[in-house]
Amino acid sequence: MSDGAAPGRKRGLIRRLAALAFELTPNVFALLSFAAGALMLASVLTPAFAGRVEALSHVAPPLLIDLSHFAASVVGFLLLLLSAGLWRRRRGAYWSALGLLLAGAVFSMLKGLDWEEAADLAIVALLLAPCRAAFTRRSRLVEPLRPAWLIALVAAVGALFWLGEFTWRNVGYSDELWWTLIRDQEVSGFIRAQAVLALLTLFIAGKSLFASPGAGTHGPASPDQVEQAARVLAAADGAGTDAWLALLADKALLFSPSGDSFIAYRVRGRRWLAMGEPAGKLSERRALLWAFAEMADSHGGAAVFYGVGEGLLADLATMGLAIRKTGETAVVDAATFSLEGKARQNLRTAVNRAEREGASFDLLPPGSAGPLEGELRAVSDAWLAAQGGGEKGFSLGRFDIAYLDRTPLAVVRQGGRVVAFANLLTGSDRDLAVDLMRHDASAPPGTMDYLFIRTVQWAAAEGCRSLDLGMAPLAGLDDRRLAPVFARVGALVFDEGGALYGFTGLRAYKAKFSPDWRPRFIAAPASTPLALALLDVALLTSGGWLRMLGLRK
C-alpha cells in the first residue's frame, strides 16, 4: 500500500465510524431521556433542600412552587414515555423531548432551586439539539409502548414509588396533605405526584397492552387493489397458490414500488401477519420482505410471516427472524399418482361407488361460478349447517362468488345437480391447490374422495406438477426433550386436541392419497412470542374467540 493511500483509507474509516455513531444517536438520547425523566421523578418524590425551599419561598408565591412541583412530575413521566419515541427515531419525540428538557430545567428551579438537576437537563437538551437529522421517522400522536419499554416504565415508576415511600415513611398520612401548600408542602406534593403517576402509568399500560397500532389505517384492500393483485398473479414468476387468497379482499396489500409484487397481511394487536409468501417477481421478493418488516416496525408492530415454505427460509433467517414449523401440507404428485395397487383399493372403491350412484365430474374454467351461484350457494349453506360453524378467513377461502369466479372449479354432479365442489388455486410453477371444499349431505358416500382423485388426474392430463390438498396444522412436530417448547406443546395439542379440532383425523384423511408432506413455517422477530402469533392466525381464520371455540356460528 502506498503512503498516499493510507491517509485516505484512514479518513474513510473515520467517516464510517462517525456515521455509525450518528446512527446510534437516537438510542443514546433515548437512554439519556429515560435517565433524565427518572432523575426528575426521584427529585419530586424525595425531600428537597430545606434552605433552598425557604429561600425560594421569599421570592415566589407558594402556589407557583406547588404547581412547579406538580409540573415537574408530569415532565419527568413524559420524558420516560418519549424515550421510546426517541429510540424509534420519531421527529415528534425529538422536538417534544427538547422542549420538555428545557421546561424541566425551569421547573427544577421553581420547585426548589435544584440547579444541579436543571443543569443536567439543560446539558442533555444542548447535546440533543444539533442531532435533529438522526430522527427521520414521521411522528405518531399516540404510539403504544412496546413490552420492553412498558416493563421499563413500570419498573422505574415502581422503584421511584418505593424510594418515595422509604423517604417519607415516618410521615403520618392525613387527608389534609392533599391540599396544604406551605406547611407540609413537600409531603403533600409527594402524595399528589404519586397519585398522578400511578394513574398515568395505569392508563399507558392499559392502552399499550390492548392497542393495535396501524390496524385502523391498514384495513382490507380496496377493489382497485384487488384488481391490481389479480394482474400481478396473472404475470407472476414467483407466486404460491395461497397468494390467491389476497383476492378475497379481507386482507391489506403491500405492493412493491413497481407494483408487480405484493404481500397480503392483517394487523392484530402488535403483530402484522403476512399470509404466505410474497407474490410477483422473484427479483423483488427480498426487498418486499424488508419493506413489510420496516412498515410494521414503523407502526410499533412486529412482522410475522405465516404459512411460508422452505424456499423462503434463507431470506427470513437473513432478516434475523425466529422460525418454527407449524405443520405440513399434503402435496400429491400429479404425474406419479395412480389408482393401481392394493394400497389404493379404497380409492378405487370410492370412484366406482360414486359413479355407480350417478356421480359425474367436471373441471370448469374461471368464470363458471357466477352462472352456478344458486347451486353452489345451496351446497355451501348445507355444508356449513352440517358443520355447525361459520365461514373462515385469512388463511382459508370462503364462499364469495366473485372470488370463486376467478378460479377453476371442480364440481361433482348427481342427476344433473351440483352436490359437491372445490375451487382450485394456481401457482406460478403450474402447481394447484384445493381451497374451498363443500358438499351436500345428499352426495354419495366418498364424493370428496372422488372429487380429489378426478382433480389429480385432470391436473396430470393438463401438465400440472402437483395438487396441494391443504394444511394439516401442527403435524410433524417432534415431542423430544431437546425440541423447542413451541414444538413440544404443538405436538401435544396435535395428539390430544381432537375435541377442539380434528388434527389427527385430518392428517389421516389426506394421507390416504399418499402425498408428499411439505413443512410450513411461521417466522417472527425473536422478541415476539410465536405461540401468540399462531393464536392470532387461528383467531383471524376462525373469526374470533367465540367462533374458534365453537360457541357461535
GUTORDO-187824 format. One line per 8 residues: number of its first residue (from 1); their letters; for each residue z, x, y of C-alpha. Coordinates in Angstrom, 2 decimals, always signed. Layout:
NUM	A	Z/X/Y | ...
END
This chain:
1	MSDGAAPG	+0.00/+0.00/+0.00 | -0.94/+1.41/+3.43 | +1.70/+1.97/+6.11 | -0.03/-0.58/+8.37 | +0.19/-3.34/+5.78 | +3.97/-3.05/+5.32 | +4.99/-4.41/+8.78 | +2.59/-7.34/+8.40
9	RKRGLIRR	+3.95/-8.17/+5.00 | +7.50/-7.89/+6.31 | +6.69/-10.27/+9.17 | +5.16/-12.71/+6.69 | +8.31/-12.61/+4.57 | +10.46/-13.20/+7.63 | +8.31/-16.18/+8.64 | +8.61/-17.71/+5.16
17	LAALAFEL	+12.38/-17.22/+5.14 | +12.62/-18.73/+8.63 | +10.55/-21.72/+7.51 | +12.84/-22.18/+4.51 | +15.90/-22.01/+6.75 | +14.29/-24.57/+9.05 | +13.70/-26.88/+6.07 | +17.41/-26.67/+5.28
25	TPNVFALL	+18.41/-27.60/+8.84 | +18.87/-31.35/+8.11 | +21.11/-30.57/+5.15 | +23.23/-28.16/+7.19 | +23.68/-30.63/+10.03 | +24.41/-33.44/+7.61 | +27.36/-31.43/+6.33 | +28.42/-30.50/+9.85
33	SFAAGALM	+28.23/-34.16/+10.94 | +30.33/-35.20/+7.96 | +32.87/-32.49/+8.77 | +32.90/-33.48/+12.46 | +33.49/-37.13/+11.56 | +36.30/-36.19/+9.20 | +37.83/-33.98/+11.90 | +37.81/-36.83/+14.42
41	LASVLTPA	+39.35/-39.26/+11.95 | +42.03/-36.74/+11.00 | +42.82/-36.34/+14.69 | +43.01/-40.13/+15.15 | +45.23/-40.67/+12.12 | +47.72/-37.87/+12.88 | +50.04/-37.30/+15.87 | +48.65/-35.69/+19.00
49	FAGRVEAL	+50.40/-33.01/+21.03 | +53.17/-34.85/+22.91 | +52.88/-32.67/+26.02 | +49.15/-33.28/+26.36 | +49.53/-37.04/+25.95 | +52.29/-37.03/+28.57 | +50.12/-35.06/+31.00 | +47.13/-37.36/+30.37
57	SHVAPPLL	+49.21/-40.48/+30.97 | +49.79/-39.33/+34.59 | +46.07/-39.44/+35.43 | +44.60/-42.02/+33.03 | +45.64/-45.65/+32.55 | +47.26/-46.49/+29.17 | +44.50/-48.93/+28.31 | +41.85/-46.22/+28.67
65	IDLSHFAA	+43.85/-43.86/+26.44 | +44.32/-46.50/+23.79 | +40.67/-47.60/+23.86 | +39.56/-43.96/+23.66 | +41.78/-43.52/+20.62 | +40.14/-46.55/+19.00 | +36.63/-45.47/+20.04 | +37.21/-42.00/+18.59
73	SVVGFLLL	+37.98/-43.56/+15.19 | +34.73/-45.55/+15.30 | +32.74/-42.49/+16.37 | +34.25/-40.43/+13.56 | +33.37/-43.08/+11.00 | +29.81/-43.39/+12.32 | +29.36/-39.61/+12.07 | +30.33/-39.86/+8.40
81	LLSAGLWR	+27.67/-42.52/+7.93 | +24.99/-40.72/+9.92 | +25.38/-37.59/+7.82 | +23.43/-39.39/+5.07 | +20.61/-40.14/+7.53 | +20.57/-36.53/+8.71 | +20.29/-35.36/+5.10 | +17.28/-37.66/+4.73
89	RRRGAYWS	+15.67/-36.29/+7.92 | +15.78/-39.56/+9.86 | +14.78/-39.23/+13.51 | +17.10/-42.07/+14.47 | +20.01/-40.35/+12.76 | +19.25/-37.20/+14.75 | +19.38/-38.95/+18.14 | +22.39/-41.08/+17.15
97	ALGLLLAG	+24.34/-38.09/+15.87 | +23.56/-36.14/+19.03 | +24.84/-38.98/+21.20 | +27.92/-39.59/+19.07 | +28.88/-35.91/+19.06 | +28.82/-35.85/+22.86 | +30.63/-39.18/+23.09 | +33.19/-37.93/+20.58
105	AVFSMLKG	+33.84/-34.88/+22.73 | +34.58/-37.15/+25.70 | +36.84/-39.48/+23.70 | +38.69/-36.50/+22.24 | +39.65/-35.50/+25.77 | +40.53/-39.03/+26.90 | +42.73/-39.86/+23.91 | +44.94/-36.78/+24.10
113	LDWEEAAD	+43.33/-33.79/+25.87 | +42.21/-32.45/+22.49 | +39.95/-29.81/+23.99 | +39.63/-27.82/+20.75 | +38.15/-30.82/+18.95 | +35.94/-31.62/+21.95 | +34.64/-28.04/+21.95 | +33.84/-28.18/+18.24
121	LAIVALLL	+31.89/-31.41/+18.67 | +30.02/-30.06/+21.69 | +29.06/-26.87/+19.81 | +27.65/-28.88/+16.90 | +25.69/-31.01/+19.40 | +24.30/-27.89/+21.12 | +23.21/-26.44/+17.78 | +21.62/-29.73/+16.73
129	APCRAAFT	+19.75/-30.36/+19.98 | +16.87/-27.84/+19.52 | +16.22/-28.90/+15.88 | +14.52/-32.23/+16.55 | +11.31/-31.13/+14.81 | +13.14/-30.87/+11.47 | +13.78/-34.63/+11.45 | +10.39/-36.03/+10.57
137	RRSRLVEP	+11.05/-39.36/+8.87 | +10.96/-42.59/+10.79 | +14.24/-44.36/+11.38 | +15.61/-47.31/+9.45 | +18.02/-49.53/+11.34 | +20.21/-50.30/+8.34 | +19.95/-48.00/+5.35 | +22.43/-48.35/+2.48
145	LRPAWLIA	+24.19/-45.24/+1.30 | +23.24/-43.67/-1.98 | +26.00/-43.50/-4.60 | +26.80/-39.83/-3.92 | +27.21/-40.39/-0.18 | +29.14/-43.61/-0.76 | +31.57/-41.79/-3.05 | +31.93/-39.01/-0.47
153	LVAAVGAL	+32.60/-41.58/+2.29 | +35.21/-43.48/+0.29 | +36.86/-40.23/-0.83 | +37.01/-38.90/+2.74 | +38.43/-42.11/+4.19 | +40.93/-42.37/+1.32 | +42.07/-38.77/+1.85 | +42.47/-39.37/+5.57
161	FWLGEFTW	+44.49/-42.51/+4.93 | +46.78/-40.52/+2.67 | +47.11/-37.88/+5.38 | +47.99/-40.51/+7.96 | +50.47/-42.27/+5.70 | +52.10/-38.93/+4.88 | +52.36/-38.05/+8.56 | +53.81/-41.41/+9.64
169	RNVGYSDE	+55.89/-42.06/+6.51 | +59.19/-42.10/+8.44 | +58.00/-44.73/+10.96 | +59.04/-48.28/+10.11 | +56.36/-50.97/+10.25 | +56.59/-53.75/+12.82 | +54.11/-56.39/+13.93 | +54.63/-55.15/+17.48
177	LWWTLIRD	+52.94/-51.88/+16.56 | +49.59/-53.72/+16.65 | +49.99/-54.50/+20.33 | +52.19/-51.86/+22.01 | +50.20/-49.45/+24.21 | +52.59/-46.91/+25.74 | +55.75/-46.94/+23.66 | +54.74/-46.07/+20.09
185	QEVSGFIR	+51.17/-45.66/+21.33 | +50.13/-43.21/+18.60 | +51.71/-45.20/+15.78 | +50.05/-48.45/+16.83 | +46.77/-46.60/+17.29 | +47.05/-45.22/+13.76 | +47.61/-48.70/+12.27 | +44.73/-50.26/+14.16
193	AQAVLALL	+42.39/-47.38/+13.30 | +43.43/-47.58/+9.66 | +42.65/-51.30/+9.52 | +39.27/-50.91/+11.22 | +38.27/-48.00/+8.99 | +39.27/-49.93/+5.87 | +37.17/-52.93/+6.90 | +34.17/-50.78/+7.83
201	TLFIAGKS	+34.37/-48.86/+4.56 | +34.54/-52.06/+2.51 | +31.59/-53.51/+4.42 | +29.45/-50.41/+3.99 | +30.38/-50.07/+0.32 | +29.53/-53.70/-0.41 | +26.26/-53.52/+1.45 | +25.28/-50.25/-0.23
209	LFASPGAG	+26.16/-51.40/-3.74 | +24.17/-54.63/-3.54 | +21.31/-53.52/-1.31 | +17.70/-53.36/-2.47 | +16.02/-51.04/+0.06 | +12.36/-51.82/+0.51 | +12.31/-54.99/-1.59 | +11.64/-57.22/+1.39
217	THGPASPD	+8.57/-55.29/+2.54 | +7.18/-54.33/-0.87 | +6.61/-57.67/-2.47 | +3.79/-58.99/-4.64 | +0.26/-57.79/-3.97 | -1.98/-59.83/-1.71 | -5.19/-61.43/-3.07 | -7.24/-58.71/-1.37
225	QVEQAARV	-5.17/-56.00/-3.05 | -5.56/-57.69/-6.42 | -9.34/-57.72/-5.96 | -9.28/-54.06/-4.97 | -7.26/-53.27/-8.11 | -9.85/-55.12/-10.22 | -12.62/-52.97/-8.70 | -10.59/-49.83/-9.45
233	LAAADGAG	-10.17/-50.87/-13.09 | -13.88/-51.54/-13.43 | -14.74/-48.00/-12.31 | -11.66/-46.10/-13.59 | -11.98/-42.91/-15.61 | -8.24/-42.97/-16.33 | -6.57/-46.33/-16.91 | -4.33/-47.58/-19.68
241	TDAWLALL	-4.59/-51.11/-20.95 | -1.35/-52.15/-19.25 | -2.92/-51.40/-15.84 | -4.48/-54.89/-16.08 | -1.00/-56.36/-15.59 | -1.42/-55.48/-11.91 | -3.85/-58.41/-11.64 | -1.03/-60.89/-12.26
249	ADKALLFS	-0.03/-60.44/-8.59 | +3.68/-60.24/-9.46 | +3.93/-56.56/-8.54 | +3.35/-54.49/-5.43 | +0.47/-52.00/-5.45 | +0.34/-48.49/-4.02 | -3.21/-47.23/-3.58 | -4.32/-43.64/-3.20
257	PSGDSFIA	-5.79/-42.59/+0.18 | -9.30/-43.03/-1.27 | -8.43/-46.50/-2.59 | -9.78/-45.51/-6.01 | -6.41/-45.36/-7.82 | -3.21/-47.39/-7.78 | +0.30/-47.74/-9.16 | +1.80/-51.17/-9.83
265	YRVRGRRW	+5.55/-51.46/-9.23 | +8.52/-53.67/-8.42 | +11.69/-52.93/-6.45 | +15.02/-53.94/-7.91 | +18.20/-52.62/-6.34 | +17.74/-48.90/-5.66 | +15.16/-48.47/-8.37 | +11.43/-48.59/-7.73
273	LAMGEPAG	+9.97/-49.37/-11.13 | +6.37/-48.38/-11.77 | +4.80/-50.34/-14.61 | +2.81/-47.96/-16.78 | +0.70/-45.06/-15.61 | -1.47/-44.66/-12.50 | -4.87/-46.25/-12.91 | -8.13/-44.99/-11.42
281	KLSERRAL	-9.34/-41.43/-11.01 | -7.70/-38.81/-13.19 | -8.05/-36.28/-10.38 | -5.76/-38.39/-8.16 | -3.08/-39.05/-10.75 | -0.54/-36.34/-9.90 | -0.85/-36.84/-6.14 | -0.30/-40.57/-6.60
289	LWAFAEMA	+2.80/-39.96/-8.71 | +4.25/-37.78/-5.95 | +3.28/-40.31/-3.28 | +5.11/-43.08/-5.12 | +8.21/-40.93/-5.63 | +8.22/-39.92/-1.96 | +7.77/-43.53/-0.82 | +10.72/-44.65/-2.93
297	DSHGGAAV	+12.81/-41.75/-1.66 | +11.94/-42.56/+1.97 | +13.48/-46.01/+1.48 | +16.59/-44.60/-0.16 | +15.43/-45.59/-3.64 | +14.58/-43.76/-6.86 | +11.17/-43.79/-8.54 | +11.26/-44.92/-12.17
305	FYGVGEGL	+8.20/-44.79/-14.43 | +8.35/-47.22/-17.34 | +6.09/-47.53/-20.36 | +4.35/-44.17/-19.95 | +2.73/-42.30/-22.82 | +2.82/-38.71/-23.96 | -0.15/-37.75/-21.79 | +1.86/-38.17/-18.59
313	LADLATMG	+4.99/-36.30/-19.65 | +3.88/-32.93/-18.29 | +3.38/-34.34/-14.79 | +6.68/-36.21/-14.90 | +8.51/-33.10/-16.09 | +6.91/-31.12/-13.25 | +8.45/-33.65/-10.86 | +11.87/-32.86/-12.31
321	LAIRKTGE	+12.43/-36.29/-13.84 | +14.64/-37.06/-16.80 | +12.65/-38.59/-19.67 | +13.81/-40.77/-22.54 | +11.99/-42.59/-25.31 | +12.22/-46.39/-25.06 | +10.33/-47.50/-28.15 | +6.99/-47.35/-29.90
329	TAVVDAAT	+3.75/-49.24/-29.57 | +1.69/-50.25/-32.61 | -1.89/-48.95/-32.32 | -4.38/-49.87/-35.04 | -7.33/-47.52/-35.52 | -10.30/-49.87/-35.42 | -12.71/-47.55/-37.24 | -10.49/-47.00/-40.27
337	FSLEGKAR	-8.93/-50.44/-40.53 | -9.72/-52.17/-43.83 | -8.57/-55.12/-45.91 | -9.18/-53.25/-49.15 | -6.42/-52.12/-51.46 | -3.24/-53.52/-52.90 | -1.25/-52.82/-49.74 | -3.48/-55.23/-47.78
345	QNLRTAVN	-3.19/-58.12/-50.23 | -1.08/-60.18/-47.80 | -3.61/-59.71/-45.02 | -6.49/-60.79/-47.24 | -4.47/-63.82/-48.26 | -3.86/-64.73/-44.60 | -7.59/-64.57/-43.83 | -8.62/-66.58/-46.88
353	RAEREGAS	-5.99/-69.25/-46.33 | -6.75/-69.68/-42.63 | -10.49/-70.08/-43.26 | -9.89/-72.34/-46.25 | -7.97/-74.66/-43.92 | -10.83/-74.76/-41.43 | -9.91/-71.96/-39.03 | -12.64/-70.03/-37.23
361	FDLLPPGS	-12.52/-67.03/-34.92 | -14.39/-66.33/-31.67 | -14.19/-63.47/-29.21 | -15.11/-64.84/-25.80 | -16.19/-62.66/-22.85 | -14.39/-62.54/-19.48 | -14.93/-65.75/-17.54 | -14.44/-68.01/-20.56
369	AGPLEGEL	-10.80/-69.00/-19.96 | -11.49/-71.25/-16.96 | -13.59/-73.85/-18.82 | -10.98/-73.92/-21.62 | -7.95/-74.20/-19.33 | -6.83/-77.57/-20.66 | -6.87/-76.50/-24.31 | -5.32/-73.11/-23.59
377	RAVSDAWL	-2.54/-74.59/-21.47 | -1.69/-77.12/-24.18 | -1.36/-74.32/-26.74 | +0.70/-72.21/-24.33 | +3.06/-75.06/-23.40 | +3.60/-75.93/-27.06 | +4.35/-72.30/-27.89 | +6.84/-71.94/-25.02
385	AAQGGGEK	+8.58/-75.15/-26.02 | +8.87/-73.95/-29.62 | +10.27/-70.60/-28.49 | +12.82/-72.23/-26.21 | +12.11/-69.73/-23.45 | +10.04/-69.27/-20.34 | +7.19/-67.12/-19.17 | +7.71/-63.39/-18.94
393	GFSLGRFD	+6.54/-61.00/-16.26 | +6.35/-57.39/-15.10 | +5.70/-55.62/-18.42 | +4.15/-58.66/-20.12 | +1.44/-61.13/-19.22 | +1.98/-64.80/-18.50 | -0.18/-67.89/-18.58 | -2.22/-67.56/-15.41
401	IAYLDRTP	-5.72/-68.91/-15.79 | -7.14/-66.66/-13.07 | -5.69/-63.63/-14.87 | -6.89/-64.78/-18.30 | -10.35/-65.42/-16.88 | -10.69/-61.71/-16.08 | -10.22/-60.54/-19.67 | -11.85/-61.07/-23.09
409	LAVVRQGG	-10.27/-63.90/-25.03 | -9.73/-64.07/-28.79 | -9.43/-67.70/-29.95 | -8.85/-69.44/-33.25 | -10.16/-72.98/-33.60 | -9.46/-75.64/-36.18 | -11.57/-78.74/-36.22 | -13.24/-77.57/-33.01
417	RVVAFANL	-9.90/-77.40/-31.16 | -8.21/-74.18/-29.95 | -4.96/-73.67/-31.88 | -4.29/-70.01/-31.03 | -5.46/-67.43/-28.53 | -4.78/-63.96/-27.20 | -6.25/-62.16/-24.23 | -7.35/-58.54/-24.57
425	LTGSDRDL	-6.87/-55.72/-22.10 | -9.37/-52.88/-21.99 | -8.62/-49.22/-21.28 | -10.95/-46.63/-19.83 | -11.25/-44.88/-23.23 | -12.52/-48.03/-24.98 | -9.06/-48.90/-26.15 | -7.99/-52.53/-26.46
433	AVDLMRHD	-4.55/-54.12/-26.29 | -3.33/-57.61/-27.09 | -1.40/-59.11/-24.19 | -0.63/-62.83/-24.09 | -0.35/-64.31/-27.62 | +0.10/-68.05/-28.10 | -0.35/-70.50/-30.97 | +0.23/-74.18/-31.59
441	ASAPPGTM	+2.63/-75.45/-34.25 | -0.31/-77.24/-35.91 | -2.13/-73.96/-36.55 | -2.50/-72.98/-40.22 | +0.11/-70.55/-41.60 | -0.87/-66.96/-40.97 | -3.04/-67.89/-37.99 | -1.85/-64.97/-35.83
449	DYLFIRTV	-2.44/-62.54/-38.71 | -5.93/-63.95/-38.96 | -6.48/-63.59/-35.22 | -5.34/-59.94/-35.17 | -7.40/-59.00/-38.23 | -10.59/-60.51/-36.88 | -9.93/-58.93/-33.48 | -9.61/-55.45/-35.02
457	QWAAAEGC	-12.82/-56.00/-36.97 | -14.60/-57.15/-33.83 | -13.31/-54.08/-31.95 | -14.70/-51.80/-34.67 | -18.09/-53.54/-34.52 | -18.16/-53.08/-30.73 | -17.37/-49.37/-30.97 | -13.83/-49.65/-29.59
465	RSLDLGMA	-11.37/-46.99/-30.72 | -8.20/-48.97/-31.26 | -6.28/-52.18/-30.80 | -2.72/-51.98/-29.44 | -0.58/-54.77/-30.90 | +2.17/-54.21/-28.37 | +5.53/-52.60/-27.97 | +8.43/-52.50/-30.42
473	PLAGLDDR	+11.31/-51.90/-27.98 | +13.92/-49.27/-28.94 | +12.03/-48.45/-32.15 | +12.04/-44.84/-33.32 | +15.25/-43.77/-31.56 | +17.48/-41.38/-33.51 | +21.17/-42.09/-34.05 | +22.20/-38.50/-34.61
481	RLAPVFAR	+25.23/-36.62/-33.39 | +23.24/-34.37/-31.08 | +20.94/-37.12/-29.81 | +21.40/-38.31/-26.20 | +23.81/-41.21/-25.71 | +20.88/-43.28/-24.43 | +19.07/-42.83/-27.76 | +22.16/-43.48/-29.89
489	VGALVFDE	+23.03/-46.69/-28.06 | +19.39/-47.78/-28.22 | +19.30/-47.18/-31.97 | +22.47/-49.24/-32.36 | +21.01/-52.14/-30.35 | +17.77/-51.94/-32.36 | +19.64/-52.20/-35.66 | +22.28/-54.75/-34.67
497	GGALYGFT	+20.75/-56.70/-31.77 | +18.87/-59.30/-33.78 | +20.78/-62.17/-32.20 | +19.60/-61.17/-28.73 | +16.09/-60.04/-29.62 | +14.36/-59.62/-32.98 | +13.87/-55.86/-32.67 | +13.62/-55.03/-36.36
505	GLRAYKAK	+11.65/-58.17/-37.22 | +9.09/-57.48/-34.52 | +8.51/-53.95/-35.74 | +8.31/-55.09/-39.36 | +5.69/-57.70/-38.48 | +3.45/-55.18/-36.75 | +4.00/-52.58/-39.47 | +2.01/-54.59/-42.00
513	FSPDWRPR	-1.17/-53.70/-40.07 | -0.44/-50.00/-40.80 | -0.58/-48.95/-37.15 | -0.10/-45.54/-35.64 | +3.28/-45.75/-33.89 | +2.96/-44.08/-30.50 | +6.04/-43.41/-28.40 | +6.63/-44.87/-24.96
521	FIAAPAST	+8.97/-43.37/-22.39 | +10.90/-44.05/-19.24 | +11.30/-41.35/-16.57 | +13.54/-41.22/-13.52 | +15.47/-38.71/-11.39 | +18.40/-37.16/-13.22 | +20.83/-38.95/-10.89 | +19.50/-42.37/-11.94
529	PLALALLD	+21.22/-44.00/-14.94 | +18.32/-44.63/-17.31 | +20.22/-47.39/-19.11 | +20.47/-49.32/-15.84 | +16.79/-48.69/-15.13 | +15.91/-50.09/-18.56 | +18.14/-53.09/-17.86 | +16.21/-53.64/-14.62
537	VALLTSGG	+12.98/-53.67/-16.61 | +14.43/-56.25/-19.01 | +15.60/-58.45/-16.14 | +12.25/-58.24/-14.35 | +10.39/-59.02/-17.57 | +12.65/-61.93/-18.51 | +13.07/-63.36/-15.03 | +16.78/-62.76/-14.50
545	WLRMLGLR	+20.07/-62.77/-16.36 | +20.03/-66.42/-17.44 | +16.58/-66.20/-18.96 | +17.24/-62.86/-20.59 | +20.36/-64.26/-22.27 | +18.55/-67.46/-23.25 | +20.71/-69.67/-21.04 | +17.81/-71.08/-19.02
553	K	+14.17/-71.72/-19.79
END
